[in-house]
Amino acid sequence: METAEGLCASQENTSFAEKTKLWWLGRHWTVRLYLGGAACMLASIALFHRSPNTLPSNVAAYASCALLITAFLGDTYAWAVPKLGQPLMKFSLTVFGAIALAAATGVGRTLVNEATSQQPSLFPTTSALLSLLSVVPVITALVTVLGAVPALVGLGWGFFRLSRSRATSGQLDVVVTLIRGFAALTLVLGASAMSTSQSPLYPGLRWVAAQSAFFYDLQRDDACAPLEGDRVSRINDDLVVVGRLTEEGPQFVRRTCALSAETTVLRAQLPQRSSTGRRLANPAPSTQSVTPLPDTTRPGTVPNN
């Protein structure tokens, strides 16, 4: 009797687990990420109330943010791709793309100036590289400015639907709508945190600018480098930029170094080129006979036909 009851309980547990698995796998991948992010958020809140600022609560919070933002970006991608062919979408992408590239160029030049204490025009390779990398802080600033109001509206719409809904089969859609609003707000807050000067993004970009300027825009020049290992880039005939690796990082200063002729002895030229050069310098005399032309200026001279 006990064996029969145990088998029945095992079948019920198996069927419930199988139904839960089928229900979970039947949901869209973004819905699963939304639900997983919400579960991690609730877990982080509970862990924070129990022991604030601990490793488990921080891990749960970061995992929640990552899952929610990934799900929201997936929803945004699925919504935007079918509309890329519309004229309004093309115009919007063109305008915002031009703004982002122009702003990224200015941000990149500013970062190069802060990293080197020199004019950005002296480091063309680094300026071009930082213009591309600076698209990231520019996009975070645009997301912060343009996404704050829609995120709040979406969150309010989720609460409104939740207050008007009932326990029906469509309850999951209401919950996902509310979580989507939280995800949008999380994305905006994360972008706002990354766009500030205190974020780790700008120190990282300045480090990249300093290293790139030293290794890619400066060259070895024994005539102008004060010490071995220093690198130099010429500004004009009298000034150079000297770069040096120090304990605080690369340092760049302007120094006087007049442009002068080199005293390096030229090596011997290739034999083939040497013989060719001698032939061109001393051409052989021509052996062709030249037929004299008749003098038609003297009277009585008749040209031969």
VOPAGU-2260 file (C-alpha; in pm, 1 decimal, decimal comma):
REM VOPAGU-2260
SITE   aa  ch    i         X         Y         Z
SITE  MET   A    0       0,0       0,0       0,0
SITE  GLU   A    1     280,8     235,6      90,8
SITE  THR   A    2     457,9     140,8    -230,1
SITE  ALA   A    3     152,1     229,0    -439,2
SITE  GLU   A    4     114,6     566,2    -265,8
SITE  GLY   A    5     483,8     639,9    -323,1
SITE  LEU   A    6     450,4     559,8    -693,8
SITE  CYS   A    7     147,4     788,3    -723,9
SITE  ALA   A    8     332,4    1075,3    -552,5
SITE  SER   A    9     634,8    1018,5    -775,2
SITE  GLN   A   10     416,1    1029,5   -1087,5
SITE  GLU   A   11     249,3    1349,7    -969,9
SITE  ASN   A   12     587,6    1511,9    -900,3
SITE  THR   A   13     720,7    1396,3   -1234,2
SITE  SER   A   14     420,5    1526,7   -1421,1
SITE  PHE   A   15     442,4    1865,7   -1244,0
SITE  ALA   A   16     812,5    1896,3   -1320,5
SITE  GLU   A   17     751,5    1796,2   -1681,5
SITE  LYS   A   18     469,4    2049,2   -1715,2
SITE  THR   A   19     685,3    2322,4   -1564,3
SITE  LYS   A   20     968,5    2238,4   -1803,1
SITE  LEU   A   21     737,6    2241,2   -2104,3
SITE  TRP   A   22     579,9    2569,0   -1991,6
SITE  TRP   A   23     922,5    2728,2   -1943,8
SITE  LEU   A   24    1059,1    2608,8   -2277,2
SITE  GLY   A   25     741,7    2722,1   -2452,5
SITE  ARG   A   26     803,3    3085,6   -2359,8
SITE  HIS   A   27    1001,4    3325,0   -2577,2
SITE  TRP   A   28    1365,4    3363,1   -2481,0
SITE  THR   A   29    1316,3    3726,8   -2383,0
SITE  VAL   A   30    1028,2    3629,8   -2153,5
SITE  ARG   A   31    1251,9    3373,3   -1984,5
SITE  LEU   A   32    1520,1    3636,9   -1936,1
SITE  TYR   A   33    1266,2    3880,4   -1793,2
SITE  LEU   A   34    1142,3    3621,7   -1543,6
SITE  GLY   A   35    1494,8    3516,5   -1452,9
SITE  GLY   A   36    1599,3    3877,6   -1403,8
SITE  ALA   A   37    1296,9    3945,4   -1184,0
SITE  ALA   A   38    1376,5    3637,4    -973,0
SITE  CYS   A   39    1737,2    3752,9    -930,3
SITE  MET   A   40    1615,6    4100,6    -837,5
SITE  LEU   A   41    1388,6    3963,2    -564,5
SITE  ALA   A   42    1672,6    3744,8    -439,5
SITE  SER   A   43    1912,0    4040,4    -427,8
SITE  ILE   A   44    1658,1    4247,2    -231,2
SITE  ALA   A   45    1611,4    3965,9      20,8
SITE  LEU   A   46    1986,7    3914,1      56,5
SITE  PHE   A   47    2045,2    4287,1      89,5
SITE  HIS   A   48    1795,0    4313,2     374,9
SITE  ARG   A   49    1962,3    4020,9     547,7
SITE  SER   A   50    2323,6    4132,5     499,5
SITE  PRO   A   51    2382,4    4451,7     296,6
SITE  ASN   A   52    2675,0    4489,4      58,8
SITE  THR   A   53    2778,6    4126,9      59,8
SITE  LEU   A   54    2905,1    3918,9    -229,0
SITE  PRO   A   55    2583,6    3713,7    -277,6
SITE  SER   A   56    2360,5    4022,4    -282,8
SITE  ASN   A   57    2591,8    4202,8    -526,3
SITE  VAL   A   58    2614,3    3900,4    -756,1
SITE  ALA   A   59    2235,9    3864,7    -759,2
SITE  ALA   A   60    2192,4    4236,1    -831,0
SITE  TYR   A   61    2441,6    4237,6   -1119,9
SITE  ALA   A   62    2291,9    3918,3   -1263,0
SITE  SER   A   63    1945,4    4074,3   -1246,1
SITE  CYS   A   64    2061,8    4386,9   -1429,4
SITE  ALA   A   65    2240,3    4183,5   -1695,2
SITE  LEU   A   66    1938,7    3959,2   -1761,9
SITE  LEU   A   67    1688,7    4246,0   -1770,6
SITE  ILE   A   68    1899,8    4465,0   -1999,1
SITE  THR   A   69    1971,9    4174,6   -2235,3
SITE  ALA   A   70    1602,1    4090,1   -2259,0
SITE  PHE   A   71    1508,4    4454,1   -2321,5
SITE  LEU   A   72    1772,2    4492,2   -2593,6
SITE  GLY   A   73    1641,0    4173,2   -2755,2
SITE  ASP   A   74    1287,8    4313,5   -2755,4
SITE  THR   A   75    1414,8    4642,5   -2897,0
SITE  TYR   A   76    1603,9    4463,0   -3173,7
SITE  ALA   A   77    1301,1    4252,6   -3267,1
SITE  TRP   A   78    1085,3    4566,6   -3277,3
SITE  ALA   A   79    1330,1    4784,3   -3473,7
SITE  VAL   A   80    1452,0    4544,4   -3744,6
SITE  PRO   A   81    1120,2    4519,3   -3935,6
SITE  LYS   A   82    1091,7    4899,5   -3934,0
SITE  LEU   A   83    1437,2    4975,6   -4076,1
SITE  GLY   A   84    1293,0    5014,8   -4424,9
SITE  GLN   A   85    1052,8    5291,6   -4324,9
SITE  PRO   A   86    1153,1    5646,9   -4425,5
SITE  LEU   A   87    1109,7    5785,8   -4073,2
SITE  MET   A   88    1334,4    5517,5   -3926,7
SITE  LYS   A   89    1602,2    5579,6   -4192,5
SITE  PHE   A   90    1590,8    5953,4   -4127,6
SITE  SER   A   91    1614,7    5902,8   -3750,5
SITE  LEU   A   92    1909,4    5665,7   -3780,2
SITE  THR   A   93    2089,7    5905,6   -4014,4
SITE  VAL   A   94    2041,1    6203,6   -3785,3
SITE  PHE   A   95    2135,6    6026,0   -3464,6
SITE  GLY   A   96    2427,4    5851,7   -3634,7
SITE  ALA   A   97    2569,6    6183,4   -3756,5
SITE  ILE   A   98    2525,5    6337,4   -3411,0
SITE  ALA   A   99    2690,3    6039,3   -3243,3
SITE  LEU   A  100    2990,5    6039,5   -3479,3
SITE  ALA   A  101    3044,7    6415,3   -3446,9
SITE  ALA   A  102    3019,7    6401,1   -3068,7
SITE  ALA   A  103    3245,7    6094,4   -3054,3
SITE  THR   A  104    3513,1    6278,6   -3252,1
SITE  GLY   A  105    3507,2    6566,1   -3005,0
SITE  VAL   A  106    3511,2    6334,8   -2704,3
SITE  GLY   A  107    3800,2    6137,3   -2851,6
SITE  ARG   A  108    4009,6    6449,7   -2910,7
SITE  THR   A  109    3936,8    6566,3   -2555,3
SITE  LEU   A  110    4048,7    6232,3   -2413,8
SITE  VAL   A  111    4370,2    6243,2   -2618,9
SITE  ASN   A  112    4442,8    6592,4   -2487,3
SITE  GLU   A  113    4379,8    6482,8   -2126,7
SITE  ALA   A  114    4598,9    6174,3   -2165,2
SITE  THR   A  115    4894,8    6345,4   -2335,3
SITE  SER   A  116    4867,8    6713,2   -2229,6
SITE  GLN   A  117    4941,4    6794,3   -2593,5
SITE  GLN   A  118    4742,4    6891,8   -2899,4
SITE  PRO   A  119    4539,4    6598,9   -3038,8
SITE  SER   A  120    4655,0    6682,9   -3392,1
SITE  LEU   A  121    5004,1    6561,0   -3296,3
SITE  PHE   A  122    4863,8    6207,7   -3250,1
SITE  PRO   A  123    4654,5    6128,2   -3561,0
SITE  THR   A  124    4643,1    5751,3   -3511,7
SITE  THR   A  125    4532,3    5780,0   -3150,0
SITE  SER   A  126    4273,3    6045,9   -3235,6
SITE  ALA   A  127    4119,6    5818,7   -3498,4
SITE  LEU   A  128    4115,3    5521,9   -3259,5
SITE  LEU   A  129    3960,3    5720,5   -2974,1
SITE  SER   A  130    3696,3    5863,3   -3209,0
SITE  LEU   A  131    3570,6    5508,6   -3264,4
SITE  LEU   A  132    3591,8    5404,1   -2899,1
SITE  SER   A  133    3420,2    5723,7   -2782,5
SITE  VAL   A  134    3100,1    5613,9   -2953,8
SITE  VAL   A  135    3028,3    5412,3   -2637,0
SITE  PRO   A  136    3005,1    5708,1   -2393,2
SITE  VAL   A  137    2816,0    5910,5   -2651,5
SITE  ILE   A  138    2556,4    5634,4   -2692,7
SITE  THR   A  139    2519,9    5604,8   -2314,5
SITE  ALA   A  140    2456,6    5978,8   -2294,0
SITE  LEU   A  141    2195,8    5959,8   -2572,4
SITE  VAL   A  142    2023,8    5666,4   -2401,5
SITE  THR   A  143    2014,4    5861,2   -2075,3
SITE  VAL   A  144    1867,1    6173,3   -2233,2
SITE  LEU   A  145    1625,3    6012,9   -2477,7
SITE  GLY   A  146    1525,5    5705,3   -2277,3
SITE  ALA   A  147    1437,1    5850,7   -1936,9
SITE  VAL   A  148    1082,1    5958,8   -2022,8
SITE  PRO   A  149     986,9    5644,8   -2224,2
SITE  ALA   A  150    1120,7    5423,2   -1944,0
SITE  LEU   A  151     906,8    5598,9   -1683,5
SITE  VAL   A  152     603,3    5585,2   -1911,5
SITE  GLY   A  153     655,8    5212,3   -1971,0
SITE  LEU   A  154     690,9    5147,1   -1599,0
SITE  GLY   A  155     374,5    5343,4   -1526,5
SITE  TRP   A  156     189,1    5154,8   -1799,5
SITE  GLY   A  157     298,3    4825,5   -1643,7
SITE  PHE   A  158     164,8    4926,8   -1301,1
SITE  PHE   A  159    -160,0    5046,3   -1461,0
SITE  ARG   A  160    -212,3    4714,4   -1639,4
SITE  LEU   A  161    -127,9    4524,8   -1323,0
SITE  SER   A  162    -385,0    4720,6   -1121,1
SITE  ARG   A  163    -658,3    4658,3   -1381,1
SITE  SER   A  164    -579,9    4294,0   -1448,1
SITE  ARG   A  165    -728,1    3983,2   -1290,8
SITE  ALA   A  166    -598,7    3632,3   -1235,5
SITE  THR   A  167    -659,7    3508,4   -1588,2
SITE  SER   A  168    -454,2    3334,1   -1851,4
SITE  GLY   A  169    -319,4    3669,0   -1971,6
SITE  GLN   A  170    -166,6    3754,4   -1634,7
SITE  LEU   A  171     179,8    3661,6   -1762,3
SITE  ASP   A  172     166,4    3933,1   -2028,2
SITE  VAL   A  173      85,4    4193,0   -1761,7
SITE  VAL   A  174     374,6    4076,2   -1543,8
SITE  VAL   A  175     613,3    4080,8   -1840,4
SITE  THR   A  176     498,1    4433,4   -1928,7
SITE  LEU   A  177     577,5    4550,7   -1577,5
SITE  ILE   A  178     916,1    4376,8   -1578,8
SITE  ARG   A  179     990,0    4530,9   -1919,5
SITE  GLY   A  180     935,2    4875,6   -1767,2
SITE  PHE   A  181    1180,3    4788,9   -1487,9
SITE  ALA   A  182    1427,5    4667,4   -1749,6
SITE  ALA   A  183    1404,0    4993,3   -1945,7
SITE  LEU   A  184    1457,6    5193,0   -1627,3
SITE  THR   A  185    1754,9    4972,5   -1537,3
SITE  LEU   A  186    1907,7    5035,1   -1879,7
SITE  VAL   A  187    1866,3    5412,7   -1843,8
SITE  LEU   A  188    2015,8    5414,5   -1494,0
SITE  GLY   A  189    2308,5    5200,7   -1608,8
SITE  ALA   A  190    2372,8    5427,4   -1906,8
SITE  SER   A  191    2355,7    5732,3   -1680,5
SITE  ALA   A  192    2611,6    5579,5   -1444,9
SITE  MET   A  193    2846,6    5496,4   -1734,5
SITE  SER   A  194    2821,1    5843,8   -1890,2
SITE  THR   A  195    2952,7    6027,7   -1583,4
SITE  SER   A  196    3318,7    6119,8   -1542,9
SITE  GLN   A  197    3341,0    5903,6   -1228,3
SITE  SER   A  198    3262,7    5583,8   -1418,7
SITE  PRO   A  199    3546,5    5341,3   -1502,5
SITE  LEU   A  200    3485,1    5402,9   -1872,3
SITE  TYR   A  201    3672,3    5732,8   -1902,5
SITE  PRO   A  202    3987,2    5628,6   -1710,0
SITE  GLY   A  203    4005,0    5322,1   -1933,8
SITE  LEU   A  204    3977,8    5533,6   -2248,2
SITE  ARG   A  205    4245,8    5773,1   -2121,3
SITE  TRP   A  206    4475,9    5476,7   -2054,3
SITE  VAL   A  207    4419,6    5349,2   -2408,2
SITE  ALA   A  208    4488,3    5698,7   -2546,4
SITE  ALA   A  209    4819,4    5732,4   -2358,7
SITE  GLN   A  210    4944,8    5387,1   -2457,9
SITE  SER   A  211    4836,8    5428,3   -2819,6
SITE  ALA   A  212    4999,9    5771,9   -2846,7
SITE  PHE   A  213    5329,7    5639,4   -2715,4
SITE  PHE   A  214    5353,7    5322,0   -2921,7
SITE  TYR   A  215    5173,8    5419,7   -3243,4
SITE  ASP   A  216    5233,4    5794,1   -3292,5
SITE  LEU   A  217    5590,4    5824,0   -3163,7
SITE  GLN   A  218    5901,6    5665,5   -3311,7
SITE  ARG   A  219    6254,7    5594,1   -3196,4
SITE  ASP   A  220    6494,1    5876,2   -3279,8
SITE  ASP   A  221    6842,3    5866,0   -3127,3
SITE  ALA   A  222    6916,0    6220,2   -3243,5
SITE  CYS   A  223    6635,8    6378,1   -3037,8
SITE  ALA   A  224    6555,9    6121,1   -2765,7
SITE  PRO   A  225    6710,8    6226,1   -2431,0
SITE  LEU   A  226    6731,8    5867,3   -2298,6
SITE  GLU   A  227    6724,1    5520,4   -2446,6
SITE  GLY   A  228    6366,3    5399,0   -2473,2
SITE  ASP   A  229    6217,3    5743,4   -2529,9
SITE  ARG   A  230    6010,8    5799,7   -2841,3
SITE  VAL   A  231    5987,5    6112,4   -3053,5
SITE  SER   A  232    5750,2    6274,2   -3300,5
SITE  ARG   A  233    5851,1    6585,5   -3491,3
SITE  ILE   A  234    5627,1    6893,0   -3480,2
SITE  ASN   A  235    5830,7    7120,1   -3711,1
SITE  ASP   A  236    6195,7    7182,3   -3801,1
SITE  ASP   A  237    6278,9    7294,7   -3446,4
SITE  LEU   A  238    6034,3    7120,8   -3207,6
SITE  VAL   A  239    5960,7    6756,9   -3124,3
SITE  VAL   A  240    5730,7    6571,9   -2882,0
SITE  VAL   A  241    5921,2    6336,3   -2653,8
SITE  GLY   A  242    5737,8    6046,8   -2489,5
SITE  ARG   A  243    5864,6    5849,7   -2191,9
SITE  LEU   A  244    5722,9    5558,8   -1991,8
SITE  THR   A  245    5719,0    5645,6   -1619,9
SITE  GLU   A  246    5572,4    5487,6   -1308,1
SITE  GLU   A  247    5266,8    5712,5   -1339,7
SITE  GLY   A  248    5223,7    5619,6   -1705,9
SITE  PRO   A  249    5341,2    5768,5   -2037,5
SITE  GLN   A  250    5454,3    6132,1   -2023,5
SITE  PHE   A  251    5469,0    6365,3   -2323,7
SITE  VAL   A  252    5665,0    6692,4   -2338,4
SITE  ARG   A  253    5784,2    6930,0   -2610,7
SITE  ARG   A  254    6156,8    6970,9   -2660,9
SITE  THR   A  255    6383,8    7162,8   -2897,0
SITE  CYS   A  256    6560,5    6951,4   -3156,8
SITE  ALA   A  257    6663,2    7118,7   -3480,8
SITE  LEU   A  258    6632,3    6921,6   -3799,8
SITE  SER   A  259    6982,6    6851,4   -3934,5
SITE  ALA   A  260    7147,4    6637,5   -4198,6
SITE  GLU   A  261    7249,9    6284,8   -4110,9
SITE  THR   A  262    7614,4    6181,1   -4095,7
SITE  THR   A  263    7541,4    5814,8   -4162,9
SITE  VAL   A  264    7770,8    5671,7   -4430,3
SITE  LEU   A  265    7583,2    5527,6   -4725,5
SITE  ARG   A  266    7655,9    5163,5   -4793,7
SITE  ALA   A  267    7777,7    5038,0   -5129,6
SITE  GLN   A  268    7511,9    5019,1   -5397,0
SITE  LEU   A  269    7402,6    4695,6   -5562,4
SITE  PRO   A  270    7635,7    4594,6   -5848,8
SITE  GLN   A  271    7358,2    4583,5   -6108,4
SITE  ARG   A  272    7238,2    4931,1   -6017,5
SITE  SER   A  273    7597,8    5058,9   -6010,1
SITE  SER   A  274    7667,7    4941,2   -6366,3
SITE  THR   A  275    7338,1    5083,0   -6486,4
SITE  GLY   A  276    7415,9    5417,3   -6324,4
SITE  ARG   A  277    7758,3    5431,5   -6491,4
SITE  ARG   A  278    7610,0    5357,9   -6833,1
SITE  LEU   A  279    7355,0    5634,4   -6790,7
SITE  ALA   A  280    7617,3    5879,1   -6667,5
SITE  ASN   A  281    7865,7    5799,6   -6949,6
SITE  PRO   A  282    7670,0    5700,7   -7263,1
SITE  ALA   A  283    7870,6    5527,1   -7536,7
SITE  PRO   A  284    7950,8    5734,3   -7849,0
SITE  SER   A  285    7729,7    5664,7   -8147,7
SITE  THR   A  286    7892,9    5473,5   -8441,3
SITE  GLN   A  287    7622,7    5549,9   -8698,5
SITE  SER   A  288    7738,3    5739,5   -9006,9
SITE  VAL   A  289    7567,4    6068,5   -9065,6
SITE  THR   A  290    7492,2    6162,9   -9424,6
SITE  PRO   A  291    7565,0    6534,0   -9479,8
SITE  LEU   A  292    7276,5    6735,3   -9611,3
SITE  PRO   A  293    7329,5    6936,2   -9930,4
SITE  ASP   A  294    7398,9    7302,5   -9886,4
SITE  THR   A  295    7115,8    7481,4  -10059,1
SITE  THR   A  296    7226,7    7825,3   -9954,2
SITE  ARG   A  297    7508,0    7853,6  -10212,0
SITE  PRO   A  298    7408,0    7982,2  -10557,8
SITE  GLY   A  299    7406,6    7727,0  -10836,5
SITE  THR   A  300    7347,0    7435,6  -10605,0
SITE  VAL   A  301    7060,8    7210,9  -10715,1
SITE  PRO   A  302    6924,0    6953,2  -10473,2
SITE  ASN   A  303    6921,3    6595,1  -10592,3
SITE  ASN   A  304    6575,7    6448,4  -10641,4
